[in-house]
């Protein structure tokens, strides 16, 4: 990115939105005793204030928890390129403390290969989203690379309001024998809009763990 894009350092402001979200949860959260993790949690359902970031202010890093920059970058890079196994994510650089590593071997629970995160995972959805095909071509799988399509469409049709990416595949992320994903995507539904030559992004998140 062009260094001139950023605000001068003296004009950049610290960001307290994450801390405000934590305070909001502590004040308004409902104590839910039964959770997938097996421990209780303060929960707000659909009521969290939105967080808005101006990229000219720099990356919105937080100080409330330890951040390992390498793993998040490796994960999103792997997912954009279609990684859906632990080994594939490791090839992009994630290491032992990454979120996905503890799920090694869990794929067999859902009838998949041991280290497969599943066709309902981020990498499979972003890079290989299944698309319909006529009955005479059922033998030939067809998939959609969502990020590739997004970039192409933003360049060709910047005025449109249909630039959307989603990792959610309801036919793989339910409960029961048809579930084919270890961890259902927590965030997605990314909406992109070009207005007056500037790119805007908003994301709707299904679930967020806030320490």
Backbone bond lengths (Angstrom), bond angles and torsions (degrees), N, CA, C in turn:
res aa  C-N    CA-C-N  psi(-1)  N-CA   C-N-CA  omega(-1)  CA-C   N-CA-C  phi
1 X - - - 1.463 - - 1.525 109.10 -
2 X 1.294 116.53 143.74 1.452 122.29 179.39 1.532 110.20 -62.87
3 X 1.349 118.21 124.31 1.477 119.92 179.84 1.514 112.90 -56.98
4 X 1.325 117.59 -26.48 1.461 120.46 -179.42 1.528 111.79 -69.88
5 X 1.349 116.52 -11.36 1.463 120.10 179.78 1.529 110.76 -66.51
6 X 1.332 116.60 -36.84 1.452 120.72 -174.09 1.523 112.40 -76.54
7 X 1.319 115.24 154.79 1.449 120.46 173.31 1.533 109.27 -68.72
8 X 1.329 118.28 152.78 1.468 119.54 172.28 1.527 109.90 -56.35
9 X 1.319 117.70 145.95 1.462 121.63 -173.87 1.521 112.39 -55.31
10 X 1.310 117.46 -37.13 1.462 120.43 -177.95 1.525 111.98 -68.99
11 X 1.352 117.04 -17.03 1.465 120.15 -179.06 1.524 112.46 -97.70
12 X 1.324 117.70 -6.65 1.462 120.39 -179.52 1.530 109.60 -78.53
13 X 1.333 114.52 139.02 1.452 120.63 -176.45 1.535 110.26 -110.23
14 X 1.326 115.99 144.72 1.459 119.36 173.27 1.522 108.45 -69.07
15 X 1.336 115.75 153.74 1.456 120.58 -172.74 1.531 109.81 -117.75
16 X 1.322 116.22 123.75 1.461 120.25 -178.50 1.512 114.20 -108.84
17 X 1.349 117.45 17.41 1.467 119.33 -175.46 1.530 112.77 -64.74
18 X 1.332 116.51 -40.03 1.468 119.54 -179.24 1.531 110.35 -63.64
19 X 1.332 115.87 -43.14 1.468 119.54 178.30 1.526 110.75 -63.55
20 X 1.308 117.04 -36.74 1.467 120.46 178.14 1.517 111.23 -65.46
21 X 1.353 116.20 -37.99 1.466 120.13 177.60 1.530 110.51 -62.55
22 X 1.342 116.70 -42.44 1.465 120.06 178.54 1.523 109.87 -60.84
23 X 1.318 117.07 -44.50 1.457 120.30 178.46 1.516 112.33 -62.46
24 X 1.331 116.32 -38.95 1.470 120.75 179.27 1.527 110.33 -62.62
25 X 1.330 117.04 -43.06 1.470 121.03 -179.51 1.526 110.54 -65.69
26 X 1.328 117.02 -43.17 1.463 120.24 179.89 1.527 111.18 -61.82
27 X 1.325 116.20 -33.43 1.462 120.34 -177.61 1.529 112.39 -84.34
28 X 1.338 117.61 -37.93 1.466 120.81 -170.74 1.520 114.67 -113.56
29 X 1.326 117.70 -6.78 1.454 120.02 -174.77 1.518 113.84 -67.13
30 X 1.323 115.70 148.11 1.462 123.53 174.85 1.524 108.02 -97.18
31 X 1.322 117.57 130.52 1.457 120.78 -179.56 1.524 109.64 -76.33
32 X 1.321 116.18 110.52 1.461 122.58 178.22 1.530 107.74 -101.40
33 X 1.319 116.85 120.84 1.463 120.52 -173.86 1.522 113.14 -84.07
34 X 1.341 116.98 -27.48 1.465 120.68 -178.46 1.518 109.50 -106.56
35 X 1.327 116.64 115.64 1.455 122.32 179.78 1.523 109.25 -134.92
36 X 1.353 118.58 161.04 1.465 120.74 177.76 1.527 113.14 -58.88
37 X 1.342 116.42 -26.22 1.459 120.14 -179.00 1.521 112.65 -82.29
38 X 1.342 116.59 -9.34 1.453 119.96 177.56 1.518 114.89 84.75
39 X 1.327 117.48 7.66 1.464 121.47 177.40 1.516 108.41 -129.72
40 X 1.321 116.54 160.33 1.449 120.13 179.57 1.523 112.24 -71.30
41 X 1.340 115.85 162.51 1.453 120.01 -179.47 1.520 110.35 -153.94
42 X 1.325 115.91 141.70 1.460 120.56 169.94 1.524 107.34 -78.00
43 X 1.326 116.88 125.21 1.457 120.76 -171.58 1.526 111.66 -129.50
44 X 1.326 115.55 135.83 1.459 122.48 169.86 1.525 106.78 -115.33
45 X 1.314 116.48 128.05 1.463 120.35 -177.02 1.520 109.71 -103.47
46 X 1.341 115.79 109.37 1.461 121.00 173.80 1.507 115.09 64.17
47 X 1.343 117.78 21.78 1.456 118.65 -173.89 1.519 113.78 -124.77
48 X 1.319 118.52 4.66 1.455 120.02 -177.19 1.531 110.98 -71.56
49 X 1.323 117.00 139.02 1.465 119.24 175.23 1.530 109.80 -62.71
50 X 1.318 118.38 143.77 1.472 120.02 179.26 1.521 111.08 -71.36
51 X 1.326 114.74 151.07 1.461 120.26 173.75 1.518 107.90 -106.71
52 X 1.325 116.61 132.61 1.457 122.76 -177.46 1.521 108.56 -123.61
53 X 1.336 116.68 127.57 1.452 121.36 -176.56 1.532 110.46 -122.05
54 X 1.321 115.11 136.20 1.452 122.06 174.26 1.527 107.31 -98.68
55 X 1.344 118.58 111.30 1.470 120.05 -176.57 1.523 113.75 -61.69
56 X 1.335 117.75 -17.99 1.468 119.75 177.55 1.529 111.37 -68.50
57 X 1.339 115.70 -15.18 1.455 120.87 -179.97 1.527 112.07 -86.56
58 X 1.331 116.74 -4.53 1.458 121.03 -177.87 1.514 111.31 100.67
59 X 1.330 117.02 175.61 1.463 121.70 -179.29 1.525 109.96 -67.19
60 X 1.343 118.55 132.85 1.479 121.38 -177.33 1.526 112.24 -80.35
61 X 1.338 116.85 66.86 1.459 120.61 178.63 1.524 109.96 -78.21
62 X 1.334 115.96 148.90 1.452 120.87 -177.73 1.524 110.27 -110.34
63 X 1.330 115.58 161.20 1.471 121.47 178.24 1.522 111.32 -113.84
64 X 1.336 117.52 0.21 1.463 120.80 -176.92 1.528 113.24 -77.38
65 X 1.307 117.88 -11.95 1.460 121.06 179.56 1.529 108.39 -152.03
66 X 1.327 115.49 160.93 1.453 120.36 179.74 1.524 109.27 -70.39
67 X 1.323 116.24 133.06 1.452 121.45 179.05 1.521 109.72 -116.92
68 X 1.329 115.63 128.11 1.453 120.34 170.41 1.521 107.43 -105.98
69 X 1.294 118.21 105.74 1.466 122.06 -172.14 1.520 111.54 -65.66
70 X 1.323 117.29 -33.99 1.459 120.90 -173.75 1.528 112.10 -60.73
71 X 1.318 117.37 -47.19 1.462 119.87 -175.50 1.529 113.88 -65.55
72 X 1.339 119.66 -46.74 1.469 118.25 177.54 1.520 113.42 -58.60
73 X 1.347 116.62 -41.07 1.462 119.72 179.21 1.523 110.18 -65.94
74 X 1.345 116.62 -42.07 1.463 120.50 179.34 1.523 111.28 -64.09
75 X 1.336 116.90 -39.08 1.461 120.82 -178.74 1.524 111.49 -65.10
76 X 1.338 117.15 -51.92 1.462 118.41 -177.08 1.519 110.67 -66.35
77 X 1.332 117.44 -35.23 1.465 120.11 176.95 1.516 110.20 -63.98
78 X 1.335 116.53 -43.09 1.460 120.23 178.30 1.514 112.01 -63.94
79 X 1.325 117.19 -44.15 1.468 120.40 -178.25 1.526 111.80 -65.39
80 X 1.331 117.16 -41.86 1.459 120.14 178.41 1.528 110.66 -61.23
81 X 1.331 116.56 -30.57 1.459 121.48 -179.93 1.526 112.82 -93.77
82 X 1.336 117.62 10.57 1.454 120.70 171.83 1.511 116.57 91.18
83 X 1.319 119.47 11.46 1.467 120.72 179.57 1.522 110.10 -64.64
84 X 1.341 116.45 129.66 1.464 120.04 177.52 1.530 112.43 -135.78
85 X 1.324 117.92 9.61 1.463 121.55 174.32 1.526 109.13 -124.04
86 X 1.331 115.97 159.48 1.456 120.28 178.10 1.524 110.16 -59.42
87 X 1.342 116.28 -42.33 1.463 119.73 -178.95 1.528 111.42 -62.27
88 X 1.318 117.18 -41.15 1.462 120.14 179.68 1.528 111.11 -65.11
89 X 1.331 117.29 -40.20 1.460 119.75 177.25 1.527 110.87 -65.17
90 X 1.330 116.43 -39.00 1.464 119.49 178.24 1.526 110.88 -63.97
91 X 1.332 116.70 -32.52 1.464 119.08 179.15 1.525 111.61 -67.24
92 X 1.338 117.04 -19.66 1.462 120.32 176.67 1.521 111.69 -92.66
93 X 1.348 116.67 -3.95 1.460 118.93 171.14 1.506 117.68 117.61
94 X 1.358 119.90 1.76 1.456 117.73 178.47 1.523 108.81 -71.01
95 X 1.345 115.44 149.64 1.457 120.57 -177.12 1.523 110.23 -121.07
96 X 1.316 116.29 -174.01 1.453 122.15 -169.08 1.508 116.61 -57.35
97 X 1.343 118.69 -28.73 1.463 118.95 -177.61 1.529 112.20 -88.23
98 X 1.328 118.01 1.82 1.464 120.79 -179.05 1.524 111.00 -65.93
99 X 1.320 115.65 153.98 1.471 121.77 -175.89 1.517 112.15 -57.13
100 X 1.336 117.52 -37.90 1.464 120.33 -170.42 1.521 113.59 -83.02
101 X 1.320 118.24 -22.23 1.462 120.97 -174.52 1.534 112.60 -58.94
102 X 1.342 120.53 -40.50 1.464 119.32 179.75 1.530 114.27 -62.23
103 X 1.325 117.42 -12.28 1.467 119.63 179.86 1.525 112.15 -88.46
104 X 1.311 116.74 8.68 1.461 120.70 176.86 1.533 109.90 -56.35
105 X 1.326 115.45 128.95 1.456 121.06 177.89 1.520 115.23 85.40
106 X 1.337 118.14 -4.32 1.467 121.03 -175.79 1.528 113.48 -81.02
107 X 1.339 117.61 -12.28 1.461 119.60 -176.15 1.513 113.56 -61.97
108 X 1.333 117.91 -28.68 1.475 120.75 -178.33 1.527 111.68 -62.48
109 X 1.325 116.93 -24.35 1.465 120.84 178.64 1.516 111.59 -61.00
110 X 1.346 116.34 -26.79 1.461 121.32 -177.65 1.526 111.72 -113.92
111 X 1.339 116.32 21.50 1.459 120.64 176.55 1.516 113.79 72.93
112 X 1.337 117.21 27.74 1.455 121.56 -179.76 1.525 109.00 -116.92
113 X 1.335 116.19 176.63 1.456 120.44 173.30 1.529 108.79 -62.18
114 X 1.334 118.74 150.97 1.463 121.86 -172.48 1.520 115.01 -51.88
115 X 1.336 118.15 -42.15 1.462 120.82 -175.22 1.524 113.20 -104.91
116 X 1.331 116.29 17.12 1.463 121.16 178.88 1.518 108.90 -85.98
117 X 1.339 116.94 124.59 1.464 120.96 176.32 1.520 111.99 -76.53
118 X 1.333 116.52 -15.31 1.455 120.79 172.81 1.515 114.96 106.02
119 X 1.340 116.88 156.76 1.465 121.09 177.95 1.525 113.28 -67.73
120 X 1.341 116.61 -11.14 1.458 119.98 176.58 1.514 113.01 -95.53
121 X 1.336 117.42 8.88 1.460 121.34 -177.65 1.529 111.00 -87.02
122 X 1.319 115.67 173.84 1.459 121.09 -175.63 1.528 112.95 -57.04
123 X 1.331 117.07 -52.36 1.457 120.05 -175.90 1.510 112.71 -58.68
124 X 1.342 115.78 -43.82 1.458 119.90 -179.64 1.522 111.09 -66.08
125 X 1.327 116.73 -39.43 1.472 119.72 -178.07 1.521 111.84 -72.19
126 X 1.324 117.34 -43.80 1.461 120.32 -177.77 1.525 112.22 -67.86
127 X 1.316 116.59 -41.09 1.466 120.92 -169.67 1.527 113.19 -102.84
128 X 1.342 117.60 -27.92 1.467 121.19 -173.28 1.523 110.92 -136.11
129 X 1.324 116.46 52.73 1.462 121.06 179.52 1.531 109.04 -72.49
130 X 1.343 116.76 122.16 1.459 120.28 -177.89 1.530 110.77 -64.54
131 X 1.319 116.18 138.60 1.454 120.78 177.66 1.528 108.64 -125.91
132 X 1.334 117.58 152.66 1.466 120.30 -177.04 1.519 112.62 -60.77
133 X 1.313 114.93 153.31 1.455 120.95 176.03 1.526 108.20 -144.49
134 X 1.334 118.42 150.22 1.465 121.56 -178.92 1.529 110.67 -64.92
135 X 1.329 115.31 157.94 1.462 119.74 -174.47 1.522 112.76 -60.05
136 X 1.352 116.89 -29.77 1.466 118.46 -178.27 1.531 112.41 -78.61
137 X 1.366 115.82 -1.74 1.460 119.31 176.52 1.534 112.02 -122.58
138 X 1.337 115.94 22.74 1.463 119.43 -178.40 1.523 112.01 -62.17
139 X 1.305 116.60 -24.00 1.459 120.06 179.63 1.523 112.34 -75.15
140 X 1.331 117.04 -13.59 1.462 121.61 -175.54 1.525 109.97 -110.75
141 X 1.347 118.26 102.09 1.466 120.93 -179.13 1.528 111.74 -60.44
142 X 1.312 115.57 141.27 1.464 120.96 176.09 1.524 108.65 -126.22
143 X 1.331 116.38 129.88 1.453 120.73 -179.81 1.517 110.15 -132.48
144 X 1.324 114.66 163.30 1.457 121.59 -177.89 1.522 109.69 -121.50
145 X 1.320 116.84 127.56 1.453 122.58 171.61 1.528 107.17 -87.32
146 X 1.323 116.50 100.71 1.464 120.23 -170.59 1.536 113.05 -65.11
147 X 1.315 117.66 -40.96 1.463 119.26 -178.55 1.525 111.16 -69.03
148 X 1.311 116.69 -37.92 1.465 120.05 177.50 1.529 110.01 -62.06
149 X 1.340 115.60 -45.73 1.462 119.35 178.51 1.527 111.03 -63.59
150 X 1.327 116.76 -40.32 1.457 120.84 -179.66 1.527 111.31 -59.25
151 X 1.317 117.03 -49.37 1.464 120.85 -177.92 1.524 110.80 -62.75
152 X 1.329 115.76 -43.10 1.459 119.22 179.31 1.528 111.35 -62.73
153 X 1.335 116.89 -43.06 1.459 120.45 -178.16 1.528 112.43 -70.76
154 X 1.347 116.36 -36.02 1.465 118.79 177.18 1.523 111.15 -62.12
155 X 1.325 116.14 -36.41 1.460 120.32 179.90 1.530 111.70 -73.11
156 X 1.337 116.47 -41.42 1.466 120.43 -175.15 1.519 112.57 -84.39
157 X 1.344 116.37 -35.73 1.464 119.84 -174.39 1.532 110.38 -131.89
158 X 1.322 118.42 62.01 1.468 119.80 -175.74 1.520 113.93 -63.75
159 X 1.324 117.70 -19.41 1.458 120.48 -176.26 1.522 113.40 -81.29
160 X 1.339 118.14 -12.63 1.458 120.66 -175.85 1.529 112.07 -73.35
161 X 1.342 115.10 157.73 1.465 121.34 178.84 1.526 110.99 -112.22
162 X 1.312 116.08 26.69 1.464 120.77 -176.51 1.532 112.24 -116.39
163 X 1.317 117.31 22.18 1.462 120.52 -179.98 1.531 108.58 -85.40
164 X 1.326 116.49 98.48 1.463 122.46 -173.39 1.529 109.73 -135.48
165 X 1.330 115.61 143.17 1.465 122.11 172.59 1.523 108.14 -129.17
166 X 1.327 116.80 138.66 1.461 120.44 177.38 1.521 110.85 -139.68
167 X 1.339 117.54 140.56 1.458 120.04 174.24 1.526 111.83 -96.54
168 X 1.325 117.70 3.67 1.459 119.82 -169.98 1.529 111.61 -87.92
169 X 1.326 115.67 121.56 1.462 122.29 175.80 1.526 107.91 -121.48
170 X 1.319 118.89 95.81 1.466 120.88 -173.18 1.522 113.86 -61.40
171 X 1.331 117.69 -24.29 1.461 119.52 -179.66 1.519 112.23 -77.07
172 X 1.332 118.42 -9.85 1.466 122.24 176.55 1.526 112.72 -113.96
173 X 1.325 118.48 -14.57 1.457 121.11 -169.41 1.519 113.63 -107.62
174 X 1.312 118.04 11.26 1.454 120.68 179.97 1.521 111.89 -81.14
175 X 1.333 114.95 -157.69 1.455 122.06 179.09 1.526 108.40 -118.62
176 X 1.325 116.22 132.40 1.457 119.21 179.47 1.509 112.06 125.17
177 X 1.347 116.01 -166.44 1.469 120.32 -173.74 1.527 114.34 -67.36
178 X 1.339 118.35 -19.16 1.460 120.33 -178.78 1.526 112.94 -86.40
179 X 1.321 117.23 -5.28 1.471 119.98 -179.98 1.526 109.95 -67.54
180 X 1.324 116.35 127.28 1.466 122.05 -179.42 1.524 109.84 -133.59
181 X 1.313 116.64 55.79 1.454 121.83 176.80 1.525 107.25 -158.82
182 X 1.331 116.39 136.05 1.457 119.42 -179.70 1.523 110.25 -73.01
183 X 1.334 116.49 -50.27 1.464 121.87 177.56 1.524 108.10 -124.24
184 X 1.323 116.78 115.74 1.463 119.39 178.09 1.522 109.35 -62.33
185 X 1.335 118.23 138.95 1.470 120.53 -178.47 1.523 112.15 -52.57
186 X 1.324 115.40 130.66 1.463 121.32 179.95 1.522 111.92 -86.16
187 X 1.327 116.49 -31.36 1.459 118.25 -177.88 1.522 110.57 -131.65
188 X 1.303 113.71 150.30 1.453 119.26 -176.43 1.501 110.72 174.82
189 X 1.322 116.71 -151.83 1.459 121.76 -178.16 1.525 109.87 49.74
190 X 1.315 114.84 61.67 1.459 121.59 -179.39 1.529 109.11 -90.50
191 X 1.315 116.35 126.24 1.453 122.35 -178.63 1.527 109.01 -113.34
192 X 1.326 115.55 131.31 1.464 121.37 -177.64 1.527 109.37 -117.70
193 X 1.329 115.80 143.31 1.467 119.84 179.63 1.520 108.77 -147.67
194 X 1.304 116.66 132.80 1.457 121.97 174.14 1.524 107.87 -101.91
195 X 1.340 115.54 121.44 1.464 120.86 179.90 1.523 108.83 -133.11
196 X 1.327 115.46 121.98 1.462 121.71 179.97 1.526 111.87 53.36
197 X 1.328 115.13 40.21 1.452 120.01 175.53 1.518 115.16 81.44
198 X 1.326 118.37 3.05 1.458 121.55 -179.97 1.526 109.46 -114.83
199 X 1.337 115.90 143.65 1.457 121.74 -179.03 1.524 110.23 -94.78
200 X 1.334 116.68 128.36 1.456 122.83 178.02 1.531 108.36 -115.92
201 X 1.314 116.27 146.42 1.457 122.17 179.94 1.514 109.21 -136.31
202 X 1.332 116.68 133.82 1.454 121.14 171.38 1.521 107.99 -131.21
203 X 1.328 116.07 143.97 1.458 120.69 -177.09 1.523 110.15 -129.37
204 X 1.324 116.39 132.81 1.448 122.65 173.49 1.521 107.54 -98.27
205 X 1.320 117.08 126.62 1.459 120.87 -175.92 1.522 110.33 -110.69
206 X 1.330 116.22 127.80 1.465 121.71 -179.79 1.520 111.58 -67.35
207 X 1.325 116.61 -45.25 1.453 121.43 -175.09 1.526 108.95 -148.42
208 X 1.321 116.40 141.02 1.458 120.45 179.09 1.525 109.63 -141.09
209 X 1.328 116.14 124.15 1.455 121.10 174.89 1.528 108.10 -88.16
210 X 1.317 117.06 117.91 1.454 121.63 -179.45 1.520 107.99 -111.98
211 X 1.310 118.86 107.29 1.481 120.86 -178.16 1.532 111.64 -62.50
